[in-house]
Amino acid sequence: MTRNGLMHFVFGGIGFYALIAVCFVFARRYAAQGRSGWVMYSTFTGAAFLCAFAAIASGSTSVLAMLAFYVAVAWVWLWHTAVLVTLHIEATHRP
């Protein structure tokens, strides 16, 4: 593995763990606001992404693990976009 490849894995892993953590941070935030749908969406997203990332980080070359990871990446981007849109709407509609 090249040095650049190693750095990609190291910093990609840090970024993925941060993304998983932020899913749970937002789940807690939404729980405090009483928004149960967002709590479930955020918790599921974090847990699913953690499982999919763990599957490929373990070195698995299974087609199922790779497909699960691709689906999880798409899902987490949808979650991320939905959260950002929601935050934008909330920020622009404050009195």
DSSP file (Angstrom, degrees, kcal/mol; ACC not computed):
  #  RESIDUE AA STRUCTURE BP1 BP2  ACC     N-H-->O    O-->H-N    N-H-->O    O-->H-N    TCO  KAPPA ALPHA  PHI   PSI    X-CA   Y-CA   Z-CA
    1    1 A M              0   0    0      0, 0.0     2,-0.1     0, 0.0     0, 0.0   0.000 360.0 360.0 360.0 137.7    0.0    0.0    0.0
    2    2 A T     >  -     0   0    0      1,-0.1     4,-2.4     4,-0.0     5,-0.2  -0.315 360.0-110.9 -77.0 164.8    1.3    3.4   -0.9
    3    3 A R  H  > S+     0   0    0      1,-0.2     4,-2.5     2,-0.2     5,-0.2   0.907 121.0  51.3 -61.8 -41.6    1.6    6.2    1.6
    4    4 A N  H  > S+     0   0    0      1,-0.2     4,-2.1     2,-0.2    -1,-0.2   0.894 109.2  50.6 -63.7 -39.3   -1.2    8.1    0.0
    5    5 A G  H  > S+     0   0    0      2,-0.2     4,-2.1     1,-0.2    -2,-0.2   0.909 110.5  49.5 -63.4 -42.3   -3.4    5.0    0.2
    6    6 A L  H  X S+     0   0    0     -4,-2.4     4,-2.6     1,-0.2    -2,-0.2   0.918 110.5  49.4 -62.5 -44.2   -2.6    4.6    3.8
    7    7 A M  H  X S+     0   0    0     -4,-2.5     4,-2.6     1,-0.2     5,-0.4   0.874 107.8  55.5 -63.7 -36.2   -3.5    8.2    4.5
    8    8 A H  H  X S+     0   0    0     -4,-2.1     4,-2.1     1,-0.2     5,-0.2   0.933 111.0  44.1 -60.1 -46.3   -6.7    7.8    2.6
    9    9 A F  H  X S+     0   0    0     -4,-2.1     4,-2.2     2,-0.2    -2,-0.2   0.913 115.2  48.2 -66.2 -42.7   -7.7    4.9    4.9
   10   10 A V  H  X S+     0   0    0     -4,-2.6     4,-2.0     2,-0.2    -2,-0.2   0.970 119.8  35.2 -63.9 -55.0   -6.6    6.7    8.1
   11   11 A F  H  X S+     0   0    0     -4,-2.6     4,-2.3     2,-0.2    -1,-0.2   0.813 115.9  55.6 -74.9 -28.8   -8.4   10.0    7.5
   12   12 A G  H  X S+     0   0    0     -4,-2.1     4,-2.6    -5,-0.4    -1,-0.2   0.918 108.6  49.4 -63.8 -42.8  -11.3    8.3    5.7
   13   13 A G  H  X S+     0   0    0     -4,-2.2     4,-2.6    -5,-0.2     5,-0.2   0.913 110.4  49.6 -61.1 -44.2  -11.8    6.2    8.8
   14   14 A I  H  X S+     0   0    0     -4,-2.0     4,-2.2     1,-0.2    -1,-0.2   0.928 112.6  48.1 -60.7 -44.5  -11.7    9.2   11.1
   15   15 A G  H  X S+     0   0    0     -4,-2.3     4,-2.2     2,-0.2    -2,-0.2   0.896 111.5  49.3 -63.8 -40.8  -14.2   11.0    8.9
   16   16 A F  H  X S+     0   0    0     -4,-2.6     4,-2.3     2,-0.2    -2,-0.2   0.912 111.1  49.0 -66.8 -42.0  -16.6    8.0    8.8
   17   17 A Y  H  X S+     0   0    0     -4,-2.6     4,-2.4     1,-0.2    -1,-0.2   0.887 111.1  51.0 -64.4 -36.7  -16.4    7.6   12.6
   18   18 A A  H  X S+     0   0    0     -4,-2.2     4,-2.4    -5,-0.2    -2,-0.2   0.902 109.5  50.6 -64.9 -40.2  -17.1   11.4   13.0
   19   19 A L  H  X S+     0   0    0     -4,-2.2     4,-1.4     2,-0.2    -2,-0.2   0.892 110.5  49.2 -64.5 -40.2  -20.1   11.0   10.6
   20   20 A I  H  X S+     0   0    0     -4,-2.3     4,-1.4     1,-0.2     3,-0.2   0.929 111.3  50.2 -63.0 -45.3  -21.4    8.1   12.7
   21   21 A A  H  X S+     0   0    0     -4,-2.4     4,-2.2     1,-0.2    -2,-0.2   0.900 106.8  53.7 -60.8 -41.8  -21.0   10.1   15.9
   22   22 A V  H  X S+     0   0    0     -4,-2.4     4,-2.5     1,-0.2    -1,-0.2   0.817 101.7  59.8 -67.6 -28.4  -22.8   13.1   14.5
   23   23 A C  H  X S+     0   0    0     -4,-1.4     4,-1.8    -3,-0.2    -1,-0.2   0.930 110.1  42.2 -60.4 -44.0  -25.8   10.9   13.6
   24   24 A F  H  X S+     0   0    0     -4,-1.4     4,-2.1     2,-0.2    -2,-0.2   0.829 111.0  55.8 -74.2 -31.5  -26.1   10.0   17.3
   25   25 A V  H  X S+     0   0    0     -4,-2.2     4,-2.1     2,-0.2    -2,-0.2   0.928 111.0  44.7 -63.0 -44.6  -25.5   13.6   18.4
   26   26 A F  H  X S+     0   0    0     -4,-2.5     4,-2.9     2,-0.2     5,-0.2   0.851 108.4  57.3 -69.9 -32.7  -28.4   14.7   16.2
   27   27 A A  H  X S+     0   0    0     -4,-1.8     4,-2.0    -5,-0.2    -1,-0.2   0.923 109.4  46.0 -60.7 -42.2  -30.6   11.9   17.5
   28   28 A R  H  X S+     0   0    0     -4,-2.1     4,-2.1     2,-0.2    -2,-0.2   0.903 112.0  51.0 -66.8 -40.6  -30.0   13.2   21.0
   29   29 A R  H  X S+     0   0    0     -4,-2.1     4,-1.1     1,-0.2    -2,-0.2   0.930 112.1  46.3 -61.2 -45.7  -30.8   16.7   19.9
   30   30 A Y  H  <>S+     0   0    0     -4,-2.9     5,-2.7     1,-0.2     4,-0.5   0.839 108.4  56.4 -68.5 -32.1  -34.0   15.7   18.2
   31   31 A A  H ><5S+     0   0    0     -4,-2.0     3,-1.1     1,-0.2    -1,-0.2   0.910 104.9  52.3 -63.7 -41.1  -35.0   13.6   21.3
   32   32 A A  H 3<5S+     0   0    0     -4,-2.1    -1,-0.2     1,-0.3    -2,-0.2   0.789 110.5  48.8 -64.7 -26.8  -34.6   16.7   23.4
   33   33 A Q  T 3<5S-     0   0    0     -4,-1.1    -1,-0.3    -5,-0.2    -2,-0.2   0.484 115.4-117.2 -89.8  -4.4  -37.0   18.5   21.0
   34   34 A G  T < 5 +     0   0    0     -3,-1.1     2,-1.0    -4,-0.5    -3,-0.2   0.785  66.3 143.3  75.1  27.4  -39.5   15.6   21.0
   35   35 A R     >< +     0   0    0     -5,-2.7     4,-1.9     1,-0.2     3,-0.3  -0.706  20.4 174.4-102.6  81.6  -39.0   14.8   17.3
   36   36 A S  H  > S+     0   0    0     -2,-1.0     4,-2.5     1,-0.2     5,-0.2   0.814  73.3  57.1 -63.5 -34.4  -39.3   11.0   17.4
   37   37 A G  H  > S+     0   0    0      1,-0.2     4,-2.4     2,-0.2    -1,-0.2   0.929 110.0  44.8 -62.4 -44.7  -39.2   10.6   13.6
   38   38 A W  H  > S+     0   0    0     -3,-0.3     4,-2.7     2,-0.2     5,-0.3   0.846 110.0  56.3 -67.4 -34.0  -35.9   12.3   13.4
   39   39 A V  H  X S+     0   0    0     -4,-1.9     4,-2.6     2,-0.2     5,-0.2   0.951 111.4  42.6 -61.4 -48.8  -34.6   10.4   16.4
   40   40 A M  H  X S+     0   0    0     -4,-2.5     4,-2.8     2,-0.2     5,-0.3   0.921 115.3  49.6 -64.5 -44.0  -35.4    7.1   14.7
   41   41 A Y  H  X S+     0   0    0     -4,-2.4     4,-2.2    -5,-0.2    -2,-0.2   0.925 115.3  43.3 -60.7 -46.8  -34.0    8.3   11.3
   42   42 A S  H  X S+     0   0    0     -4,-2.7     4,-2.4     2,-0.2    -2,-0.2   0.903 115.7  47.7 -68.4 -42.2  -30.8    9.6   12.8
   43   43 A T  H  X S+     0   0    0     -4,-2.6     4,-2.6    -5,-0.3     5,-0.2   0.930 113.4  47.5 -65.4 -45.6  -30.3    6.5   15.1
   44   44 A F  H  X S+     0   0    0     -4,-2.8     4,-3.0    -5,-0.2     5,-0.3   0.918 111.8  51.2 -61.1 -43.4  -30.9    4.1   12.3
   45   45 A T  H  X S+     0   0    0     -4,-2.2     4,-2.4    -5,-0.3     5,-0.2   0.932 112.6  45.0 -60.7 -47.3  -28.6    6.0   10.0
   46   46 A G  H  X S+     0   0    0     -4,-2.4     4,-2.2     2,-0.2    -1,-0.2   0.919 116.7  44.9 -63.0 -44.9  -25.7    6.0   12.5
   47   47 A A  H  X S+     0   0    0     -4,-2.6     4,-2.3     2,-0.2    -2,-0.2   0.915 115.0  47.2 -67.8 -43.5  -26.2    2.3   13.4
   48   48 A A  H  X S+     0   0    0     -4,-3.0     4,-2.5    -5,-0.2     5,-0.2   0.908 113.4  48.1 -65.6 -41.8  -26.5    1.1    9.8
   49   49 A F  H  X S+     0   0    0     -4,-2.4     4,-2.7    -5,-0.3     5,-0.2   0.896 110.4  52.4 -67.2 -38.5  -23.5    3.1    8.6
   50   50 A L  H  X S+     0   0    0     -4,-2.2     4,-2.6    -5,-0.2    -2,-0.2   0.932 111.6  46.4 -60.5 -46.1  -21.5    1.8   11.6
   51   51 A C  H  X S+     0   0    0     -4,-2.3     4,-1.9     2,-0.2    -2,-0.2   0.920 114.8  46.2 -63.1 -44.8  -22.4   -1.8   10.7
   52   52 A A  H  X S+     0   0    0     -4,-2.5     4,-1.6     2,-0.2    -2,-0.2   0.903 114.4  47.5 -66.7 -40.9  -21.6   -1.3    7.0
   53   53 A F  H  X S+     0   0    0     -4,-2.7     4,-2.8     1,-0.2     5,-0.2   0.906 110.5  52.2 -66.7 -41.0  -18.4    0.5    7.7
   54   54 A A  H  X S+     0   0    0     -4,-2.6     4,-1.4    -5,-0.2    -1,-0.2   0.874 105.7  56.7 -61.7 -36.6  -17.3   -2.2   10.1
   55   55 A A  H  <>S+     0   0    0     -4,-1.9     5,-1.1     1,-0.2    -1,-0.2   0.917 115.4  34.4 -63.6 -43.7  -18.0   -4.9    7.5
   56   56 A I  H ><5S+     0   0    0     -4,-1.6     3,-1.5     1,-0.2    -2,-0.2   0.838 113.5  58.7 -81.9 -30.7  -15.6   -3.4    5.0
   57   57 A A  H 3<5S+     0   0    0     -4,-2.8    -1,-0.2     1,-0.3    -2,-0.2   0.760  95.7  65.7 -67.5 -22.6  -13.1   -2.1    7.5
   58   58 A S  T 3<5S-     0   0    0     -4,-1.4    -1,-0.3    -5,-0.2    -2,-0.2   0.578 121.9-106.7 -73.5  -8.1  -12.7   -5.7    8.7
   59   59 A G  T < 5 +     0   0    0     -3,-1.5    -3,-0.2     1,-0.3    -2,-0.1   0.532  63.0 160.9  95.0   7.3  -11.2   -6.5    5.3
   60   60 A S      < -     0   0    0     -5,-1.1    -1,-0.3     1,-0.1    -2,-0.0  -0.387  26.2-170.0 -64.4 135.3  -14.2   -8.4    4.0
   61   61 A T        +     0   0    0     -2,-0.1    -1,-0.1     4,-0.0     2,-0.1   0.147  38.7 138.5-108.5  16.7  -14.3   -8.7    0.2
   62   62 A S     >  -     0   0    0     -7,-0.2     4,-2.2     1,-0.1     5,-0.2  -0.364  56.7-137.4 -63.3 137.0  -17.9  -10.0    0.2
   63   63 A V  H  > S+     0   0    0      1,-0.2     4,-2.7     2,-0.2     5,-0.2   0.891 106.3  54.6 -61.4 -39.4  -20.0   -8.6   -2.5
   64   64 A L  H  > S+     0   0    0      1,-0.2     4,-2.5     2,-0.2    -1,-0.2   0.903 107.4  49.2 -62.5 -41.7  -22.9   -8.3    0.0
   65   65 A A  H  > S+     0   0    0      2,-0.2     4,-2.1     1,-0.2    -1,-0.2   0.910 112.4  48.0 -64.2 -41.8  -20.6   -6.2    2.4
   66   66 A M  H  X S+     0   0    0     -4,-2.2     4,-2.4     2,-0.2    -2,-0.2   0.917 112.7  47.7 -66.1 -43.1  -19.6   -3.9   -0.4
   67   67 A L  H  X S+     0   0    0     -4,-2.7     4,-2.5     1,-0.2     5,-0.2   0.911 110.7  52.1 -63.6 -41.4  -23.2   -3.4   -1.6
   68   68 A A  H  X S+     0   0    0     -4,-2.5     4,-2.5    -5,-0.2    -1,-0.2   0.899 110.0  49.5 -61.1 -39.9  -24.3   -2.7    2.0
   69   69 A F  H  X S+     0   0    0     -4,-2.1     4,-2.6     2,-0.2    -2,-0.2   0.918 110.0  50.0 -65.9 -43.2  -21.6   -0.1    2.3
   70   70 A Y  H  X S+     0   0    0     -4,-2.4     4,-2.1     2,-0.2    -2,-0.2   0.916 113.0  46.7 -61.3 -42.8  -22.6    1.6   -1.0
   71   71 A V  H  X S+     0   0    0     -4,-2.5     4,-2.7     1,-0.2    -1,-0.2   0.910 111.8  51.4 -64.0 -42.1  -26.2    1.7    0.1
   72   72 A A  H  X S+     0   0    0     -4,-2.5     4,-2.8    -5,-0.2    -2,-0.2   0.887 108.1  51.8 -63.9 -38.9  -25.2    3.0    3.5
   73   73 A V  H  X S+     0   0    0     -4,-2.6     4,-1.9     2,-0.2    -1,-0.2   0.933 112.4  45.5 -62.9 -45.5  -23.1    5.8    1.9
   74   74 A A  H  X S+     0   0    0     -4,-2.1     4,-1.9     1,-0.2    -2,-0.2   0.916 113.9  49.9 -62.7 -42.3  -26.1    6.8   -0.2
   75   75 A W  H  X S+     0   0    0     -4,-2.7     4,-2.5     1,-0.2    -2,-0.2   0.911 109.6  49.8 -63.4 -43.7  -28.4    6.7    2.8
   76   76 A V  H  X S+     0   0    0     -4,-2.8     4,-2.7     1,-0.2    -1,-0.2   0.843 109.2  52.4 -68.3 -31.8  -26.1    8.7    5.0
   77   77 A W  H  X S+     0   0    0     -4,-1.9     4,-2.5     2,-0.2    -1,-0.2   0.886 109.2  49.6 -68.7 -37.2  -25.8   11.4    2.3
   78   78 A L  H  X S+     0   0    0     -4,-1.9     4,-2.6     2,-0.2    -2,-0.2   0.926 112.7  47.5 -63.6 -43.6  -29.6   11.5    2.1
   79   79 A W  H  X S+     0   0    0     -4,-2.5     4,-2.7     2,-0.2     5,-0.2   0.940 111.8  50.4 -60.5 -47.3  -29.8   11.9    5.9
   80   80 A H  H  X S+     0   0    0     -4,-2.7     4,-2.4     1,-0.2    -2,-0.2   0.912 111.9  47.0 -58.5 -45.5  -27.1   14.6    5.8
   81   81 A T  H  X S+     0   0    0     -4,-2.5     4,-2.5     2,-0.2    -1,-0.2   0.915 111.9  50.5 -63.6 -43.6  -28.9   16.5    3.1
   82   82 A A  H  X S+     0   0    0     -4,-2.6     4,-2.4     2,-0.2    -2,-0.2   0.899 111.2  48.6 -62.9 -41.3  -32.3   16.2    5.0
   83   83 A V  H  X S+     0   0    0     -4,-2.7     4,-2.9     2,-0.2     5,-0.2   0.936 112.2  48.4 -64.3 -45.9  -30.7   17.5    8.2
   84   84 A L  H  X S+     0   0    0     -4,-2.4     4,-2.3    -5,-0.2    -2,-0.2   0.900 112.2  48.4 -63.2 -40.4  -29.0   20.4    6.5
   85   85 A V  H  X S+     0   0    0     -4,-2.5     4,-2.6     2,-0.2    -1,-0.2   0.926 112.8  49.0 -63.9 -43.7  -32.3   21.4    4.7
   86   86 A T  H  X S+     0   0    0     -4,-2.4     4,-2.6     1,-0.2    -2,-0.2   0.920 111.8  48.2 -62.1 -44.7  -34.2   21.1    8.0
   87   87 A L  H  X S+     0   0    0     -4,-2.9     4,-2.3     2,-0.2    -1,-0.2   0.890 111.7  50.6 -63.5 -39.0  -31.6   23.3    9.8
   88   88 A H  H  X S+     0   0    0     -4,-2.3     4,-2.1    -5,-0.2    -2,-0.2   0.929 111.1  47.7 -64.3 -45.0  -31.7   25.8    7.0
   89   89 A I  H  X S+     0   0    0     -4,-2.6     4,-1.1     1,-0.2    -2,-0.2   0.923 112.8  48.9 -62.3 -44.3  -35.5   26.0    7.2
   90   90 A E  H  < S+     0   0    0     -4,-2.6     3,-0.3     1,-0.2    -1,-0.2   0.897 112.0  49.2 -62.4 -39.9  -35.4   26.4   11.0
   91   91 A A  H >< S+     0   0    0     -4,-2.3     3,-0.6     1,-0.2    -1,-0.2   0.846 112.4  46.7 -70.0 -34.1  -32.8   29.1   10.8
   92   92 A T  H 3< S+     0   0    0     -4,-2.1    -1,-0.2     1,-0.2    -2,-0.2   0.629 111.5  51.4 -84.4 -12.6  -34.7   31.1    8.2
   93   93 A H  T 3< S+     0   0    0     -4,-1.1    -1,-0.2    -3,-0.3    -2,-0.2   0.180  78.6 120.2-109.2  16.8  -38.0   30.9    9.9
   94   94 A R    <         0   0    0     -3,-0.6    -3,-0.0     1,-0.1    -4,-0.0  -0.584 360.0 360.0 -78.6 142.7  -36.9   32.1   13.4
   95   95 A P              0   0    0      0, 0.0    -1,-0.1     0, 0.0    -3,-0.0   0.516 360.0 360.0 -71.8 360.0  -38.7   35.2   14.6
